[in-house]
Amino acid sequence: MATRQLQTPFDGRWAGGRARLLANIEARLEAERERIGLWLPVAFGAGIAAWFALPAAAHWIGLLLSLGGGLLAGLLIGWQRRLGRMLAIGCAVMALGLLLVWVRATWVAAPVLAQPITTEFSMRVERVEPLPARGQVRILARPQHRADMPPRLRLTLRSEQAAGLAGGELVAVRARLMPPPPASLPGGYDFARRAWFDGIGAVGTVLGDVARASGAAESTPPLRMRLSGHIQQQVEGSAGGIAAALVTGDQGAISEADSEAMRRSGLAHLLSISGLHVTAVVGFTMFLLIRLLALSPRLALRGVVLTAAAGGAALAGVGYTWLSGAEVPTIRSCVAALLVLAAFLLGREALTLRLVAAGALIVLVWRPEALAGPSFQLSFAAVTAIIALHESPRMRRFLERRDERWIVHAGRGVAGLLITGFVVEIALAPIALFHFHKAGLYGALANVVAIPLTTFVIMPAEALALLFDSVGLGAPFWWVAEKALALLILLAHGVADAPGAVATLPSFPPWGFALVVFGGLWLLLWRTSWRLAGLVPLVIGVAALLVQPRPDILVTGDGRHIAVAVPGGSYALLRDRAGDFIRDSLSEAAGIDTPLVALADLEHVTCNRDFCRWRQGEGDTGRVILASRGRDRIDGADMAEACAAADVVISDRWLPRECVARWLTIDRDSLAETGGLALYLGEEPRAITSLNAGDAHPWRRPRQVSGNDEAVPTGVLAR
């Protein structure tokens, strides 16, 4: 008996739709086959970022298992399909990134000081970093014969205390030490994380004189320090500090005012040795060697001039990287320069996104923790944006050589530089807003002048000055460099002081920042029309930033400093004697660029010797705030009524049990768990903390040492 199907099967339609979807994706990946490899460092970095974002080992293991499932899913799709290979390899590479940074964090583990102490000890100086603009010297040192102390310290001394101090010297000091501080406010700079990977277990200040070991010979400072000192002798003041920064990366002699002007004007990248500087050194060296070697007919006819010049330029780039301290941007730029030279010799196109991807992968394998820092993000975002822009057909057509008048050609070049600057500013703005809560708006215009001035005037003049100083004839070149540096500083201040030079916004939600980064990469790395899909996460992430409200109250991690929103968009400070660092940190977290006023001077605030009381907000949503500012002990019974009448009580000391606010009571005990706070007092008040209670990263729960073990002899120093 014949049978027939009585109804239409649903699985057939689903299977047909799935097949069409896979075929469509395969076709798009086939069209983008040359760009798929660019996502390898993205996947590797995503694994590293996930380790930093997820709080504990259970989450890391869970993600590894999920990535294992993704790898199997890719294999089920089929290794012969691009989608299957991309999914399997991407999950595997992401898992490798997570495992690498986890192993790295475990490998560098070192004990951390448990609590602030003042103690005497002898130490071996590792590195000396002069900060003449502040009148200070910063050193890295290793304590000797003190098992109760961390193996590495970062100490600050006054310049007169550290006179003649050099690396390798054995000295004895009395110092005030404290554990590396975490972020003092939500979204702030977490020094504890960086200190962990640098092996620093305590930071502090040296008190009194530095005792030198008897019979210690005067040591010779390292080449980098001697070169910085020589440059600062030739060019005085902050201009000399910038000149030294361009050669050695040492920014210690740049005044705070000039440094802030460079940041606000979008020119701070000139102070951090990166692509611009390494390119100038490598390009200048290669140009000079080609001209010199071509003078020999024998070398020119044998065709070795280009090879020899490239080799010399490579050595110059590596030497410059070593001399400048081998920071992440410099290493990335050096790797890129070496790859460019190799491409030249092989006859391949040099400046491509593959080069950027290779450089990023090398840096992440060498230092995976660099991904979390702004230096890595800003550096690679800028280079990726520049190359992606200049690879686009429209930009190539606009900049291609043509028969036209020189003034039109020059104008086209300036326009190209402006367009590049604007694209770079757009690419860097989310990163700057996420890390610093501010971004320069006129950087593209300032860089049109600053980059040619630095590349073609300042750096060549410095190089020639240092070369001719060997025979005592460098003065004319130093004069040129000094005048050009003065012009650069004038430009920085002029742009920084212009109205609206800086855009400030409050904390960027991490998930919003992740969406912006993913959307930006999708736009930059793909070529075909589906890259426009990156606009969706990009717009959502930017919208999350724009709708982010400013906090009503900011409380630092120690509870001493409180910034309160006041009508008009400004903020008021509880303790108006706070230093510049605290003021800057609070202003950045609040997303403002105006001075902080004194809270006690406001009409609606009532203050006495011990407390300030005010209503935050208007109408039914207003909250009564009680904040302590005194140091005297107050009986709990006396505080009970005042605390009960307040919605929020904030104190930097321990509060008695009788002090209970209607919504939130903040004191030393609670701050130890939460860290700094950002309070939003609306109809449904909420608090954002800088410390997560479930965070189990190694720098949050390190092995601790006391630093005050009386069994350790400290009377005989510098032995």
N, C-alpha and C positions, 0 to 999 in steps of 0.2 A: 504494500500500500504506500503510495507516495505521500510524503509529508512536506509541509511548507511552513515557513516562518510566519507566525501570526501577528507579530508586532515588530516595530522598528527597534533594533537594539541601540541603547544609548552609548554603549562602550565603543561602537563603531564611529559615532560622531566625535566622541572625545579623542579617540585615537587619531582620527583624521586631523582634528584641530591641533593636537600635539605634534603630529608629524609636520604640519605646515609651519608651526611656530619654530620647531627645530631647524627646518629648512631655511626659514627666513633669517634666523640667528647665524646659521652656518654661512649663508650668503654674505651677511654683513661682516662676519669675522674674516671671510676669505678676502673681501675688499680691503680689510684693515690688517692683513696678515703681517705686513712689515712693522706694524705698531704694537702688536701683541706683546712682544718682548719688553716694551717699555713699562709694562705693568708688573714685572718681576720685583723691582725695588719697592713698588707700591704695596704689593702683597707682603713682602718681607717687613716693611715698615708698619703695616697694619697689625701684624703679629706683635711687634714691639709695643705699638701704641695700646693694643688690647691688654698687654701685661701691665702697663702703667695705669690704665683706666679701671681694670677689674681689681677688687680689693684684696682677695685672699687666694690661697693655693687651691681651695676647692673650686673656685671659679676658673682658675687657669687650667686645671685638669679637665674641668667640664668643657671648656673651649677646645682643648686639644682633642677630646673625644668627638666633639661636634665636627672639628676639621677632619678627623679621620673618617667620619661619616660622609663629609663632602667629597673627600678623595674617592671613597668607594662609589659615590653617586656619579662622579666623573667617569670612573671606569665602567659603570653600568651604561652610561650614555654611549660610551664607545671611545676607545683610544684613537680610532681612525677619524673621529670627528674633532674638529677644532674646539668646539665647546667642551667636549669631554676632556680633552687634553688640558685645556685652559683651566677648567674647574679642578681637575686632579692636581696639576702642578701648582696652581694658586693656593689651594688648601695646604699642600705640603710645604710650600715656601713660607706661608703665613705661620704654620706650626714651627718651622725652623726659627723664624724671627722671635716668636714667643719663648722658645726654649733657649735661644742664645742669650737674650737679655736676662732671663731667669738665672742661667748658669753664671753669667757675668756678675750679677748682683750678689750671688752666693760666693763667687770666687774672691771678690774684693772685700768681703766682710771683715770688719775690724771693730774692736770695742769702742764704745762712745761714752763720754763722761756722763755720769748719772745726774748731777746737779751742779749749780754754780759753786765754785770754791776759790779760795786764794791760797796759793802754795808757792814754795820755793823748789826749784829743780834745776838740774843741768840738762843741756840739750845740744844736739848737733844740728847746725843750721843747714837746711837743704837748699833753699832758694831765697834770694832777697829781691824784693820788688819796690824800688823807691817810688814814692808818691809826693814829689816836691810841691805840687800845687796845693796839697793839704798840709804840708809840713810833717808828713808821716812816712814810715817805711813799713811794708808788710812782708812778713817772712813765713816760710814753711819750715818746721823744725821737728826733730824726733827726740823726745825725752830719753835720757840715759839712766839706766838702773832704777826705773820706776815702773814696776809691773802693775801698779795701781792706776796708771794713767794711759790714755790712748796712745797708740804708736806714732801718730802724726798730729801736729797742732798747727793752727794758723794764728799768728800773733801780730798785733799792731804796736808799733813803737813810734815815739817822736823822732824826728830826724836827728836831733842831737844825741838821743839815746843810742841810735844805731850807727853812729859815725864810724866809718871804717869796717863795718860788719860785712862779711862775705860768706858765700856758700862754703860748706865744709868745716867751718870754724866751730869749736867747742866753747860754749859760754854757759853762764849760770844766771838765772833771773828769778825775780819774784813777780808773779802774774796773777791776774784775776781771770779765771777761765769759766766758760759756760758751754753747755752742749750746743751743737750747731742748731740754730733756730729754724723752726718750720715757718711756713707762710703765716704772717701776723694777721692777715685778713683773707677772706674768701677770694680766690682768684689771684692772690699775690704770689710773689717769688718764693719758692720753696728751697731755701739754701740747704736744708737738711738732706734733701735728695741729692743735690750736686755734691755735697761734702761726703756722702756715703761712697759714691763712685770715685771720688778723689782720695779716699782713705783718710779723711780729716775727721778726728773724733772730738775735737773741741776747738773753740775759738776764744780769743781773749785779748787782753791789753797788758803790756809789761809795765810794772810799777817800779819806779826807782831806776837805779843805774844797772847796766849790764856788766857782769863780772866776766873778764876774759881769763882763759886758762893761762897759767904762768908759762912764760917762754914762748907764747904763740907768735909765730912769725906773721908779718903783714902779708896777707894773701892777695893775689891778683884777681880783681873782679872778672866775671865772665865777659866774653866778647860783646854780647848783646848790651850789657850794662855800660861797658866802656864806650861803645858806639853811640848809645843814647846820650851819655854824658858829653861826648865830643860835639854832637849835633846841637845840644842845648847850650853849649858854650858859644857856638857860632851864631845861633839865632836865639835871642833872649825871649823870655816870657812864654805866653801861651802859644805863640807862633812856633817857638822852638819845640814845644811839646807836640804840636801837630806834625812838625817836620820829623821828629823822632818816631812818632806813631806810624808815619808812612814808610819808614825804613825798618824799624824793629818791632812794631806793634805795641810799643810801650806808651801808654796814654797817661801815665802818672803826672806829667808836667802840664797837662791841659787844665786850665782853670774851670771851675764848675759852671761859671756863666757862659764861657765859650762852648763847653761841652753840651750844655742844655740848648744853646742856640743851634748847634749842629744837629741835635736830635729834632728840635721843633721845625727846622727848615728842611728836613729830609736828607741831610748831608752826613749823617752819622756813619753811614756805610763807608765813607772815605777814611774813617779813623780805624776801622777794623780791616786788617789786611785780608783781602779776598781776591776775587777774580780780576778786578780792575788793576790792582797792584802787581799781582803775579803776571798778568798778561803784559803789562808795561815792561816789567823786568825781562821776561822771556823774549818779547818782541824786540826790545831795544838791543838785547844781547845778540839775538840772531841777526838783526839788521847790521850791527857793527861787525860781527864776525864774517858775514857774507862779503861786506865791503873790503875788509882787511885781507881775507883769504883769496878773494878774486884778484888781488894785486900780484899773486904768484901765477904765472902762466902755466907752470907745471901742474899745480893743484886744479886750476880752472879747466885745463884740457883733460885731466883724468876724471872729471865729474864728481869730485869728492867734496866740493865746497858746501853744497847744501847739507850733506850728511854730517860733515864736521861742524857746521854752524848749528844744526839741530842738536847735536850732542852737547856742544858748549852751552846752548840755551837751556837744555834739560838740566845740566849741572848747575847753571845759575838759578833756575827755578827751585831745585831741591835745596840748594844752599840758602836761598832767600827764605824758604819755608822753615828750615831749621833755625835760621837766625831770628826770625820773628816769633818764635815760640811754638810753632806747629799747632796752632789752634785749628778747630774743625773747618772754618771757612778757608783757611790757608791750605790745609791738606786737600780739601775738595778741589780748590783751584789748581793746586800743583798737579794732582792726578789728571784733571781735565787738560791742563797744558801739555802734560806728557802724552796723553792720548792724541791731542791735536798734532803734536810733532810726529808721532808715529803715523798718523793718517797722511800727513804731508809726504813723508818718505815712501809710503805705500801707494801714493797717488789716489787716495780715497778722499771723499768729502769729509772735512774735518769737523765743522760745527753742526752737530746733529743732536737730537734728543737722545740718541743711543749713547753718546758720550756722557751726557748728564746722568742717564740711568746707570751707566757703569761707575761713574764717580760716586753716586749716591750709594750704590750697593757696596762699594769698597769701604766707604766711611762707616756705613751701618754695621758691616761685619767687624770692623776694627773697633768701633766705639758705639755699640747699639744705643746706649743711653743718650747719645747726642740728639736723637730724634725728638726728645721731649723739650729741648732747649730752643729758644727763639733764633739762635745763630744759625743752626742747621736749616730750620724752616725758612727763614728769610733768604738765606743764601741760595738754596735750591729753587725756591719759588721764583726768585728774580730771574735766574738763568733759564729756567724752564719757560717762563713767560716770554723772555726775549727771543729765544730760539724758535718757539712755537709761532710767535708773531712773524719773524723773518722767514719762516718756512711757508707761510701762507701765500697763495698765488697773488692775491691783491697787493700785499706788501712788496713782494718781489717785483711785480710790474711797476709799482710806484717808484721803487728805488733803482731799477735797472738803468744801466748807462744808456745815454741817448745823445744825439747831436743837438745841443741847446746852448744858449749863452751861459757864461760862467756864473752870472748872478742868479739865474734860474736854477742852475745846478747846485749852487750853494744854498739857496732857499729850500730846495728839495731835501738836501741833507739835514738842514736845521729842522724842517718839518718831520723828517724821519726820526730824528733824535727826540723831538717833542712827543711824537706818537709813542715811541718806545718808552719814554719816561712815564707817560700817562698809563700805559698798560702795566708797567712795573708797579706804579703806585697803587693801581687797582688790585693787583695780585697780592701786594704786601699789606694792604690796609687791614684785611681780616686778621692776619697774624699779629700785626702791631696792636690792634684793638683787643685781641684775646690776651696777649701777654702784658701789655703796657697800658691798656685802656685809652690809648690816644694814637692818632695818626696824623702826619703832616699832610696838608692839602696842596701846598705849593712846591712840593719836592721836585716834580717834573720840570717846572720852570727853572728852579734853582740849579738842577743838575745839568741843564743845557749849557750853563756857564761853568759850573764847578768841575764837571768831568773833563772837558777839554783843558781847562786850566791846570788841573792836577796831572793829567796824563802827559800833556805836551809841554808844560812849562815847569811845574814844581818838581816832579819826580826826575826828569832829565837834568834839571839844574842841580838837584841834590846829588844825583849820581856823578855828575861831572865835578861837583865841588869836593866830594869825598875822594874821587880819583886824583884830582890835582892837589888835594891837601897833602898827599904823599911827598910833594916837592914844594910845598908851601905857597901854592898859587891858586888856592880855592876861593879866596875872598870875593872876586867878582861874581862867581856863581852863587855863593851864599847870599850876596846882596840881591840877586835876581829872585832867588827862592824866598827870601824874607819879604820882599815887596809883593810877590804873588800870594804868599800866605796871608799877608795883611789884607789883600783884596778878598781872599776866600773867607776870612773871618768877618769882614765887613758885609759880604754877601749873606753869610749865615745870619748875622744879627738883623740885617734889613728884612730878610724873608721871615725870620722868627717873630719879629715885632709887628708884622703886617696884620691887620684885622682879619680874624678868622683863619689864622695860619694853621691852627691845630683843631682837629675834630676829637672831642672827648665823649666817651660813652661808658656806662657802667659795665659790670662784669658780663662777658660773653658766655652764654651757657655752653658747656663743653659739647653737648650733643649738637647744638647749632653750629659750632665751629667745625665739628666733624662733617656735617652736611656741606658746609661751604668748601672745605678742603676736597671732599669727594667730588662735588659738582665742578669745582675748578679744574681738577685733574681730568675729569671726563671731557670737559671742553677743550683742554689743551692737548691731550694725548691722542685723541682720535682725530681723523681727518674727514670722514664722510658725514652726511647730514645727521646721523643719529647722535653725534656729539652734542647737538642742541638739547638733547634730553637732560644734559647736565645742568641746564638752567633751572630745572624743577627743584632739586635739592639745594642749589645755590640760592634761589629766591627764598625758599623756606628758611634756610639758615640765616640769611640777612634779615628777614622779617623777624626772626626770633631775637636778633640783636636790637633791632629798632624798637620793638615793643617792650623790651626789657625795662622795667621801672627802676628808677634810682632808689637805693635803700633809704629808709627813713632814719636809721641809726646805724653807725658803724662802731664796732668795739674791737680794739686790738687784742691779740692773744694774751697779753698780760693784764688786760682790763684797765690799764692806767689811762688810755687815751680813747676818747669818745668823740665822734663827729656826728652832728645832728643836722638834718635837712631843715632849712629855714625858708620862708617865702621868698620868691625871687630866683630860686635855683642854686643858691649858695649853701654853704655848710658852716656850722659853728663848732668850735673846739672847746671841750671841757677844760683842759689845761692849756692855756694859751702860751705857755713857755715851752711847748714841745719843740724839738729840733726840726731841722729841714727834712731829714729822712722820714720822720713820722708824718710831717705835713704832706710831703710828696706821696707817701704811700696811701694816706687817707684820701687825698685829692684824686689819685688814680682810681682807687676803688669806687669812689663816688662818681667818677666820670665828669669831673669839673676842671676848669682851667682858671679859676678865680681864687684869690686868697681866702683862707679860712679866718672867720671872725671869732671873737671871744664869746662863748656862750653866756657868761655872767653879765655881759653888757646888754643883752637883749631884754626888752621890756617885759615879755611874758615869762621870764625865767626868774625864779626866786632862789637865792643862794645864801647860805651861811658858811660858817667855818668848815663844816663837815660834809654838807650835801647841797646839791642843786635839784630843784623840783620844777617841772613845767608840764604843760599839756602839748603833746605832739599830735598835730592834725587838728582839724576843725569839725564841729558838729558831732554827730553820734559816733563817728569813727575815730574821734580823738582819744588818745591814750595818755594817762598820767605816768610820767617817768620820774624816777628817783635815782640819782647817781651820786655816789660818794666821791669826794675829792680830798678828804682829810686823812690823817694818819692816827688820830687818837682813838682809843678803844671806847665803844659806846655799849652800854648795857642792853641786853636783848629785850628786856621789858620796855625800855624807852623807845626801841625801834619798832616794836610789834605793830603799834597803831599806824605809824607812818608807812610801813611796808604794806599793810593790809589795804591802805587807801590808794596804793599805786598799782598800775597794771604791770609795770616792768621796774625791777630794781637792779641796778648795775653797780658792782663794786670790784675793786682790784684786790681786796683782802677777804678773809673769811667772814662770812656773815653768821650771826647767831641763829639757832634753830627757830627762834620766835619770828624771824624776819621772813615772811612768805608773801610774795606778790600775787596779785590776782591772776596773772598769766605766766610770767617768766621771772625767775630770780637767777641772777648771774653773779657768781662770786669766784674766788680763786679755785675752789674745788671743781665747779662746773666748767670753768675755762680750761682746766687741765685736760678735760675730756673733749671739749668742743673746739678749742682754739679760738681764733678770731671769729666774730659774728657779724652778719649783715641782717638787720631786722627790717621787715616790711610790715607796717602796721595799717592794714586795711580792715575791711569787714572780717576777713579771715586772716589774722596775723600769722606770719611764718618767719622762721629763722633759718638762715643758711650758714653752715659752719665751715671753717677751713680744715678741720680734721674730721675724718669719718670714723665713727666708733668701730666699724668692722675692718678698718684698713690694717692689713697684715704685711705690708711691704717691709723689707728688712730694716729700712731706716726709721720706721715707726716703732718697731719692737727690737732694738739692737741688744746685743750683749753689752752690759754696762760695767764700768769701773768707777770706784769711788773717788780716786784722786786725793784722798786724805788718809791713807793707811799710815798710822803712826809707827808701824813696824819697819817702814822703809826709811832708812837714814837720809835726812836732808840737810844736816848740819854742814857736812863737808861737800862743797859744791865744785863743779867743773873738774871732777876726777876722771 
